[in-house]
Amino acid sequence: MAGAGDVTRRKVVVAGAGAVAAVGLGGVMAANASNTFAGERREKPGGGPAPALEECYLLTSETTEGPYYIDADKLRRDVTEDKGGIPLTLRLKVIDSETCRPVRNAAVDIWHCDAVGVYSGYEDMGNGGGGPAPTGEPPTGEPPSGDPSGPPPGGGHQEPTDETRYLRGTWKTDRKGFVTFRTVFPGWYRGRCVHIHVKVHVNGEWTDAGYEGGTTCHTGQFFFDEESVLASAVVEPYVSNAAERTTLDEDTIYDGTGTQGGLLKLRYDKRDIARGVRGSLTVGVDPEADSDGQGTAPEPSVSASASASVSASAN
């Protein structure tokens, strides 16, 4: 991961041979062009209507990247693969927080754990940040819980342990700044509330092979209200997740500022959440910024005393 001020050297590979070519690069992301959010018009400082949606002048909170980011992920909207869980449609609008204009052609990365708290690429580490490594020792680079001598905020990046890449993907914002992903409602692991990680990259080059170069202007996380998480917890396979759960209010990374802090707007049938959830958010970014992914607070560390790891067969 490049530091602040550095050009992010990255390449997103196409998911499946000919995935981009089959549609045509010019129209590969056009399916999102008609997606809209219902939002309030704001007044510009000094008068006059703002040309965009609510919270247009608020930067979305920058947070830690966490230890499980994998650069050069797959270019795709549907990141589900064969993972079980409540269907989640995540629809985002990326805007310039100063001009309120949509940020088009940005590369948006998302990644999150599965229903039982396991991250793809890191299955050997067990249940997210909460399960011990197979040896019973904390993985290299992760300090014991509460140890101030550990790595700097960001949790210390971990090298992938395997080739799995479910619940990860990158897609391009359309001319109106929209991008939509199909995934599943995330689970949880010890020390963190339910969340999805996100990065926004700008000024890179889109080619038939994927996305290259550019800079990272935002690193953040999206969060879920307690009502939705409690509803998910009684549905399979979430009910099989025995990890201690951290609530939204207890989380050390969510800053309590609502949508500005990444709290998603959710729509689902309150009688049957298993039918699916639609999440949306307007993400205000500074396209000129360089995000180093360190955020303002560390991810919780992996502890040998944490709950038992989830085996690959439980995934």
Buried (B, 14 or more C-beta within 10 A) or exposed (E): BBEEEEEBEBBBBBBEEEBBEEEEEEEBBEEBEEBEBEBEEBEEEEEEEBBBBBBBBBBBBBBBBBBBBBBEBBBBBEBBBEBBBBBBBBBBBBBBBBBBBBBBBBBBBBBBBBBBBBBBBBBBBBBBBBBBBEEEEBBEBBBEBEEEEBBEBBBBBBEBBEEBBBBBBBBBBBEBBBBBBBBBBBBBBBBBBBBBBBBBBBBBEBEEBBBBEBBBBBBBBBBBBEEBBEBBBEBEBBEEBEBEBBEBEEBBBBBEEEBBBBBBBBEBEEEEBBEBBBBBBBBBBBBEBBBBBBBEBBBBBBBEEBBEBBEEEBB
